[in-house]
Structure formats: C-alpha cells, structure tokens
Amino acid sequence: MSEIQWEEPFCGEGNSCFRMGVDEVGNAYIAVRGQEDRFVMDTRDALRTMILDIKAGKADHLLQ
C-alpha cells in the first residue's frame, strides 16, 4: 500500500473533523481526524467529482 499524504483537517462544529489525502498512485482518501486507519478510498477523479457535485448543491438535501 502506498503512503497517504493527509491534508490538514476540515472541521465543522464540535469534533466533526475530516481529513482528505492522496497517494502517489492516484488514490484519494477521506477519514475522520484521529481515525486515519479507517478510511474511504477511491480515485482522485471520483473525489474531484464528489467535491464538484457538493459545490453544485447536489447534496444539499442531506443537510435538511
């Protein structure tokens, strides 16, 4: 397994902090801060699509 380069955490209210990371072979990772050994992994393209879709409002219904 390749080494994950984690970004600084993105934190909301309370303790809801998430980290995103990438490796040198094109994978992207999302984990809860402090639990980086338990992550969701997909391609960088999949992460890019998810971020763009969230920014476009496609997940707003989850916030209601």
MDAnalysis code that builds the backbone (N, CA, C; Angstrom):
import MDAnalysis as mda
import numpy as np

u = mda.Universe.empty(192, n_residues=64, atom_resindex=np.repeat(np.arange(64), 3), trajectory=True)
u.add_TopologyAttr("name", ["N", "CA", "C"] * 64)
u.add_TopologyAttr("resid", np.arange(1, 65))
u.add_TopologyAttr("resname", ["MET", "SER", "GLU", "ILE", "GLN", "TRP", "GLU", "GLU", "PRO", "PHE", "CYS", "GLY", "GLU", "GLY", "ASN", "SER", "CYS", "PHE", "ARG", "MET", "GLY", "VAL", "ASP", "GLU", "VAL", "GLY", "ASN", "ALA", "TYR", "ILE", "ALA", "VAL", "ARG", "GLY", "GLN", "GLU", "ASP", "ARG", "PHE", "VAL", "MET", "ASP", "THR", "ARG", "ASP", "ALA", "LEU", "ARG", "THR", "MET", "ILE", "LEU", "ASP", "ILE", "LYS", "ALA", "GLY", "LYS", "ALA", "ASP", "HIS", "LEU", "LEU", "GLN"])
u.atoms.positions = np.array([
    [0.846, -1.184, 0.000],
    [0.000, 0.000, 0.000],
    [0.883, 1.237, 0.000],
    [0.494, 2.234, -0.762],
    [1.247, 3.485, -0.857],
    [1.023, 4.351, 0.368],
    [1.965, 5.230, 0.635],
    [1.843, 6.149, 1.764],
    [0.840, 7.250, 1.439],
    [-0.054, 7.524, 2.375],
    [-1.072, 8.556, 2.203],
    [-0.521, 9.883, 2.696],
    [-0.659, 10.916, 1.877],
    [-0.286, 12.278, 2.265],
    [-1.557, 13.004, 2.693],
    [-1.781, 13.122, 4.008],
    [-3.001, 13.723, 4.537],
    [-2.922, 15.240, 4.538],
    [-4.024, 15.878, 4.188],
    [-4.168, 17.336, 4.296],
    [-4.528, 17.682, 5.740],
    [-4.462, 18.957, 6.070],
    [-4.929, 19.412, 7.376],
    [-6.429, 19.118, 7.478],
    [-6.939, 18.868, 8.689],
    [-8.360, 18.538, 8.843],
    [-9.283, 19.696, 8.465],
    [-10.435, 19.331, 7.938],
    [-11.532, 20.266, 7.710],
    [-12.502, 20.045, 8.855],
    [-12.702, 21.081, 9.690],
    [-13.507, 20.907, 10.894],
    [-14.757, 21.776, 10.856],
    [-15.863, 21.182, 11.265],
    [-17.116, 21.903, 11.431],
    [-17.310, 22.193, 12.901],
    [-18.568, 22.231, 13.302],
    [-18.882, 22.468, 14.704],
    [-18.523, 21.245, 15.537],
    [-18.103, 21.471, 16.747],
    [-17.761, 20.359, 17.631],
    [-16.538, 19.616, 17.152],
    [-16.630, 18.312, 17.166],
    [-15.499, 17.466, 16.807],
    [-15.633, 16.840, 15.429],
    [-16.447, 17.419, 14.562],
    [-16.656, 16.826, 13.237],
    [-15.555, 17.264, 12.275],
    [-14.404, 16.628, 12.392],
    [-13.259, 16.959, 11.547],
    [-12.954, 15.796, 10.606],
    [-12.801, 16.138, 9.344],
    [-12.474, 15.144, 8.333],
    [-11.145, 15.499, 7.689],
    [-10.438, 14.476, 7.229],
    [-9.179, 14.685, 6.525],
    [-9.274, 14.040, 5.157],
    [-8.673, 14.688, 4.189],
    [-8.559, 14.127, 2.850],
    [-7.090, 13.916, 2.568],
    [-6.806, 12.880, 1.818],
    [-5.428, 12.586, 1.477],
    [-5.340, 11.955, 0.100],
    [-4.130, 11.892, -0.397],
    [-3.860, 11.266, -1.694],
    [-2.583, 10.445, -1.569],
    [-2.414, 9.518, -2.513],
    [-1.159, 8.794, -2.589],
    [-0.559, 8.971, -3.981],
    [0.625, 8.419, -4.173],
    [1.343, 8.651, -5.428],
    [0.830, 7.811, -6.591],
    [-0.104, 6.894, -6.336],
    [-0.615, 6.064, -7.436],
    [-2.015, 6.476, -7.893],
    [-2.517, 7.611, -7.396],
    [-3.777, 8.154, -7.898],
    [-5.006, 7.887, -7.060],
    [-4.829, 7.410, -5.834],
    [-5.972, 7.176, -4.954],
    [-6.223, 8.386, -4.067],
    [-7.483, 8.555, -3.677],
    [-7.878, 9.619, -2.767],
    [-8.534, 8.975, -1.544],
    [-8.382, 9.618, -0.390],
    [-8.849, 9.060, 0.871],
    [-9.596, 10.119, 1.667],
    [-10.622, 9.680, 2.404],
    [-11.335, 10.537, 3.353],
    [-11.436, 9.763, 4.657],
    [-11.124, 10.435, 5.773],
    [-11.184, 9.799, 7.093],
    [-11.581, 10.824, 8.134],
    [-12.067, 10.341, 9.261],
    [-12.308, 11.191, 10.416],
    [-10.963, 11.449, 11.078],
    [-10.732, 12.702, 11.474],
    [-9.463, 13.030, 12.133],
    [-9.260, 12.143, 13.348],
    [-8.075, 11.569, 13.453],
    [-7.742, 10.679, 14.542],
    [-8.063, 9.222, 14.249],
    [-8.754, 8.982, 13.145],
    [-9.097, 7.610, 12.752],
    [-8.639, 7.352, 11.315],
    [-7.467, 7.859, 10.979],
    [-6.967, 7.759, 9.618],
    [-6.690, 6.326, 9.172],
    [-6.680, 5.399, 10.111],
    [-6.506, 3.994, 9.748],
    [-7.805, 3.377, 9.224],
    [-8.922, 4.098, 9.350],
    [-10.229, 3.671, 8.843],
    [-10.699, 4.728, 7.852],
    [-10.568, 4.467, 6.578],
    [-10.823, 5.481, 5.559],
    [-11.690, 4.942, 4.435],
    [-12.235, 5.871, 3.660],
    [-12.901, 5.558, 2.401],
    [-11.904, 5.888, 1.306],
    [-11.741, 4.983, 0.346],
    [-10.768, 5.192, -0.722],
    [-11.454, 5.086, -2.078],
    [-11.058, 5.948, -2.993],
    [-11.493, 5.887, -4.386],
    [-10.427, 6.596, -5.211],
    [-10.707, 6.823, -6.475],
    [-9.741, 7.513, -7.322],
    [-9.793, 9.020, -7.077],
    [-8.750, 9.705, -7.493],
    [-8.751, 11.170, -7.396],
    [-9.855, 11.756, -8.257],
    [-10.135, 11.140, -9.415],
    [-11.227, 11.618, -10.261],
    [-12.573, 11.500, -9.550],
    [-12.782, 10.414, -8.824],
    [-14.025, 10.247, -8.074],
    [-14.133, 11.305, -6.973],
    [-13.036, 11.585, -6.279],
    [-13.040, 12.628, -5.254],
    [-13.321, 13.988, -5.875],
    [-12.699, 14.273, -7.008],
    [-12.926, 15.537, -7.696],
    [-14.404, 15.692, -8.068],
    [-14.997, 14.627, -8.617],
    [-16.412, 14.664, -8.995],
    [-17.294, 14.894, -7.777],
    [-17.001, 14.210, -6.667],
    [-17.796, 14.384, -5.459],
    [-17.724, 15.821, -4.955],
    [-16.537, 16.404, -4.918],
    [-16.384, 17.780, -4.444],
    [-17.137, 18.745, -5.353],
    [-17.004, 18.583, -6.659],
    [-17.711, 19.467, -7.592],
    [-19.220, 19.324, -7.462],
    [-19.710, 18.099, -7.289],
    [-21.150, 17.887, -7.114],
    [-21.649, 18.513, -5.818],
    [-20.887, 18.386, -4.747],
    [-21.277, 19.014, -3.485],
    [-21.321, 20.523, -3.644],
    [-20.299, 21.093, -4.289],
    [-20.280, 22.543, -4.511],
    [-21.443, 22.994, -5.377],
    [-21.919, 22.130, -6.268],
    [-23.040, 22.457, -7.154],
    [-24.390, 22.278, -6.464],
    [-24.390, 21.827, -5.210],
    [-25.629, 21.709, -4.455],
    [-26.313, 20.359, -4.554],
    [-25.670, 19.382, -5.161],
    [-26.312, 18.084, -5.359],
    [-26.476, 17.277, -4.066],
    [-25.879, 17.719, -2.985],
    [-26.032, 17.019, -1.709],
    [-26.760, 17.878, -0.676],
    [-27.295, 19.004, -1.097],
    [-27.964, 19.906, -0.150],
    [-29.123, 19.248, 0.592],
    [-29.804, 18.323, -0.060],
    [-30.940, 17.652, 0.589],
    [-30.502, 16.862, 1.830],
    [-29.220, 16.515, 1.929],
    [-28.729, 15.800, 3.104],
    [-28.596, 16.705, 4.328],
    [-28.676, 18.003, 4.132],
    [-28.496, 18.974, 5.212],
    [-29.808, 19.405, 5.839],
    [-30.908, 18.892, 5.362],
    [-32.229, 19.306, 5.877],
    [-32.666, 18.478, 7.039],
])
